[in-house]
Amino acid sequence: VQLQASGGGLVQAGGSLRLSCAASGHTFSNYYMGWFRQAPGTEREFVAVINWRRGWTTSADSVKGRFTISRDTAKNTVYLQMNSLKPEDTAVYYCAATEGGYYTDSKLYSYWGQGTLVTVSS
């Protein structure tokens, strides 16, 4: 399984970005795809997760109403649409995959992309 995250960048507070995670090397119908983030000096934090087959999602309270996770099964890609960005959203964002469930614990994810940096200026 290979995961390639992209779409990060510098944006002003209140702006939007869309992250992409291109997945390859496996059939993902039984997988759950998650987004995590890690700011300097902090632990990796759960952001959102989606069930590949059904499209059902769950997300962290800190991003509810602002971030939306989705997937395009034809393109084997998972997205994280981030709106109303805040400086505290600044972090490296990682996509990850697990066969287990709607896990919020990063240790339960088997596969990881390389991360993409999101910087939100005030």
C-alpha positions, 0 to 999 in steps of 0.5 A: 500500500502506498499513500501520497499526500499533497495539497498543503501550502500557506494560507491566510486565516479564514481561507481554504485548502484541499488536501489529496491522498492518492492510494495505490497498491491494494484494493481499498474496499475494506479499508478506512482512510484517515487524516492526522496532523502533527504540529511541532512539539506535539503528538500526532492528532486525529482529524477525520476518517472515512470508510472506503466502501460506504463513505461514512465518516467521523471527525474530531470535534476541533474540525467539525463544521470546517473540515470534510473528508471524502473519497473518489473511488474511481480515482483511488483518492481521499480528500480533506477539504479544509475551510475557515482555517485557523492558525492552530490548524498549522501542522503537517497533515498525514493520510493513513489507512487501516482495515480495522475501523473508525480508529482515532488512535494513530497507532492502529493505522498500518500505512502512512503517507509522507505528510504535507505541510499546512501553514495558516497565517494570522 
